[in-house]
């Protein structure tokens, strides 16, 4: 079934999807990490590919930036394409001084400044979490491969921190409450999966450290994502 945002035919999306924000990152995963990958959708230039990894079917499809965009794609994957598991592979700003650019964040849960969860009409504040099985396996993979990571709560914001009109220190209260990093999509990813009764997990690469200002050089921004991608593929 095609949808307003996806022209894949029935069966062309795998039950397991890697979900970067950037279409170029989806292309990178398809070309470098998957076997026999083919383009299955490119509506609005948001590209999706399906191939295999170690003999298992895997799709990789971009979600764009922010909760509304990510949520639209996950909703369609779960409702119309019978996708069972989504692993977000994104980037983030780290909130702890010891987080080196290129290290990973394993998002156990997410907080937000978004109104995303209002649609569920809950009488309270919803705090979505990852699938525990995927989280535990990712911790094991990082240990086996000696990939540095931080596990904890991420803050998914509708605002890109550098453009926040409140000033450059808006992340600090969230860090003081235990947030280990900031992205834009994890909250919507976890909430949408929970509403559909499916599995989701978010693995993020620290590209910039908000504490000490360190960042991944521009010419290394794609290469630094390889440990995250390899960790995510180990969950298939």
C-alpha positions as CSV (number, residue, x, y, z in Angstrom):
1,X,0.0,0.0,0.0
2,X,1.4,3.4,-0.9
3,X,0.8,6.3,1.4
4,X,1.0,10.1,1.0
5,X,4.7,10.0,2.0
6,X,5.8,6.5,0.8
7,X,5.5,4.9,-2.6
8,X,6.9,1.5,-1.6
9,X,4.8,-1.4,-2.8
10,X,3.5,-4.1,-0.4
11,X,6.4,-6.1,0.9
12,X,9.1,-3.6,-0.2
13,X,9.7,-2.4,3.3
14,X,11.4,-4.8,5.7
15,X,10.0,-5.5,9.2
16,X,13.2,-3.9,10.6
17,X,13.9,-0.3,9.6
18,X,16.9,1.9,10.3
19,X,15.7,5.5,10.5
20,X,18.2,8.4,10.0
21,X,17.0,11.9,9.7
22,X,19.2,12.7,6.6
23,X,18.4,11.1,3.2
24,X,22.1,11.1,2.4
25,X,22.7,9.0,5.5
26,X,20.1,6.6,4.3
27,X,21.9,6.4,1.0
28,X,25.2,5.8,2.8
29,X,23.8,2.9,4.8
30,X,22.3,1.3,1.8
31,X,25.4,1.5,-0.3
32,X,28.0,0.7,2.3
33,X,26.4,-1.6,4.7
34,X,23.5,-3.5,3.0
35,X,23.6,-6.2,0.3
36,X,21.5,-5.9,-2.8
37,X,19.9,-2.6,-1.6
38,X,17.4,-1.0,-4.0
39,X,15.5,2.3,-3.8
40,X,11.9,1.7,-2.9
41,X,10.6,5.2,-2.2
42,X,11.7,8.8,-2.8
43,X,8.6,10.9,-2.1
44,X,9.6,14.5,-1.3
45,X,13.2,13.3,-1.8
46,X,13.0,11.3,1.4
47,X,14.7,8.2,0.3
48,X,14.1,4.6,1.5
49,X,16.1,1.5,0.5
50,X,15.6,-2.2,1.2
51,X,18.4,-4.8,1.1
52,X,19.8,-7.4,3.5
53,X,22.3,-7.6,6.3
54,X,23.8,-11.0,7.2
55,X,21.0,-12.6,5.2
56,X,18.2,-10.7,7.0
57,X,16.0,-8.1,5.3
58,X,16.6,-4.5,6.4
59,X,15.3,-1.2,5.2
60,X,16.8,2.2,5.8
61,X,14.7,5.3,5.3
62,X,15.1,8.9,6.2
63,X,12.6,10.7,8.5
64,X,13.5,14.3,8.0
65,X,14.0,16.7,11.0
66,X,11.8,17.0,14.0
67,X,9.0,15.1,15.7
68,X,6.2,15.8,13.2
69,X,8.2,14.5,10.3
70,X,9.6,11.5,12.1
71,X,6.1,10.7,13.6
72,X,4.5,10.7,10.2
73,X,6.9,8.2,8.8
74,X,6.7,5.8,11.7
75,X,2.9,6.0,11.8
76,X,2.8,5.0,8.1
77,X,5.4,2.2,8.6
78,X,3.6,0.7,11.5
79,X,0.0,1.0,10.2
80,X,0.4,0.4,6.5
81,X,3.6,-1.5,6.0
82,X,3.6,-3.9,9.0
83,X,7.0,-2.7,10.2
84,X,7.8,-4.2,13.6
85,X,11.0,-2.5,14.7
86,X,12.5,0.9,14.1
87,X,16.0,1.9,15.2
88,X,16.7,5.6,14.9
89,X,20.3,6.4,13.9
90,X,20.7,10.1,14.5
91,X,23.0,12.8,15.7
92,X,22.9,14.9,18.9
93,X,24.5,17.4,21.1
94,X,26.1,15.9,24.3
95,X,25.4,17.3,27.7
96,X,28.4,15.8,29.6
97,X,32.0,16.9,29.5
98,X,33.3,13.4,29.1
99,X,31.4,12.7,25.9
100,X,33.9,12.7,23.1
101,X,32.6,13.7,19.6
102,X,31.9,10.4,17.8
103,X,30.8,8.5,20.9
104,X,27.3,7.1,21.2
105,X,24.2,7.8,23.2
106,X,21.9,4.9,23.9
107,X,18.5,6.6,24.7
108,X,16.8,4.8,27.5
109,X,13.9,7.3,27.6
110,X,13.1,10.8,26.3
111,X,11.8,14.0,27.6
112,X,10.5,16.8,25.4
113,X,9.3,20.4,25.0
114,X,7.0,19.2,22.2
115,X,3.2,18.9,22.3
116,X,3.5,15.5,20.6
117,X,1.9,13.4,23.3
118,X,-1.2,15.6,23.6
119,X,-2.8,13.6,20.8
120,X,-3.0,10.6,23.1
121,X,-5.3,12.5,25.5
122,X,-3.5,11.3,28.6
123,X,-4.3,12.8,32.0
124,X,-0.6,13.4,32.9
125,X,2.9,13.7,31.5
126,X,3.9,10.8,29.2
127,X,7.5,9.5,29.4
128,X,8.2,7.0,26.7
129,X,11.1,4.5,26.8
130,X,13.0,2.3,24.4
131,X,12.4,-1.4,23.9
132,X,14.5,-3.0,26.7
133,X,15.6,-5.9,24.6
134,X,17.1,-3.7,22.0
135,X,18.8,-1.5,24.6
136,X,20.4,-4.5,26.4
137,X,21.7,-5.9,23.1
138,X,23.1,-2.5,22.1
139,X,25.0,-2.3,25.4
140,X,26.4,-5.7,24.8
141,X,27.5,-4.8,21.3
142,X,29.2,-1.6,22.4
143,X,31.0,-3.6,25.0
144,X,32.2,-6.2,22.6
145,X,33.4,-3.6,20.1
146,X,34.8,-1.2,22.7
147,X,32.5,1.6,21.4
148,X,32.3,4.4,24.0
149,X,28.7,5.3,24.9
150,X,26.5,7.0,27.4
151,X,23.1,5.6,28.4
152,X,20.3,7.7,29.8
153,X,17.5,10.1,29.1
154,X,17.7,12.3,26.1
155,X,15.9,15.6,25.6
156,X,14.0,15.8,22.3
157,X,13.4,19.5,21.5
158,X,11.5,21.2,18.8
159,X,14.2,23.9,18.8
160,X,17.7,23.6,17.4
161,X,19.8,24.6,20.4
162,X,21.9,27.2,18.6
163,X,18.8,29.0,17.3
164,X,16.9,29.0,20.6
165,X,15.6,32.5,21.2
166,X,15.9,31.9,24.9
167,X,19.7,31.9,24.6
168,X,22.5,29.4,24.2
169,X,22.2,27.9,27.7
170,X,18.7,26.5,27.4
171,X,20.0,22.9,27.5
172,X,21.5,23.3,31.0
173,X,18.3,22.8,33.1
174,X,17.7,19.6,31.2
175,X,21.3,18.5,31.8
176,X,20.8,19.3,35.5
177,X,17.8,16.9,35.6
178,X,19.8,14.1,34.1
179,X,19.4,14.5,30.3
180,X,22.6,13.2,28.6
181,X,22.0,14.7,25.1
182,X,19.6,16.6,22.9
183,X,18.1,15.6,19.6
184,X,14.8,16.4,18.0
185,X,13.1,13.0,17.2
186,X,13.5,10.3,19.8
187,X,10.4,11.3,21.9
188,X,8.1,11.0,18.8
189,X,9.8,7.8,17.8
190,X,9.2,6.1,21.1
191,X,5.7,7.5,21.5
192,X,4.6,6.4,18.1
193,X,6.0,3.0,18.5
194,X,4.3,2.6,21.9
195,X,0.9,3.7,20.5
196,X,1.3,1.0,17.7
197,X,2.6,-1.7,20.1
198,X,5.9,-2.0,18.2
199,X,9.6,-1.8,19.1
200,X,11.8,1.3,18.9
201,X,15.2,2.3,20.0
202,X,17.3,5.4,19.4
203,X,21.1,5.3,19.0
204,X,22.7,8.7,18.5
205,X,26.2,9.9,17.7
206,X,27.5,12.9,19.6
207,X,28.6,15.4,16.9
208,X,28.9,18.3,19.2
209,X,29.6,18.6,22.9
210,X,27.5,21.4,24.5
211,X,29.8,21.6,27.6
212,X,33.2,22.1,26.1
213,X,32.4,23.0,22.5
214,X,34.2,20.1,20.9
215,X,32.7,18.8,17.6
216,X,33.3,16.4,14.8
217,X,35.2,18.1,11.9
218,X,33.0,18.7,8.9
219,X,34.9,16.3,6.7
220,X,34.4,13.5,9.2
221,X,30.7,13.9,9.8
222,X,29.7,10.8,7.8
223,X,32.6,8.6,8.8
224,X,32.0,9.2,12.5
225,X,28.6,7.6,12.1
226,X,30.0,4.1,11.3
227,X,30.1,2.8,14.9
228,X,26.4,3.8,15.4
229,X,25.4,2.2,12.1
230,X,27.3,-1.0,12.9
231,X,25.7,-1.1,16.4
232,X,22.2,-0.6,15.0
233,X,22.7,-3.4,12.4
234,X,23.8,-5.8,15.1
235,X,20.3,-5.5,16.5
236,X,18.6,-7.0,13.3
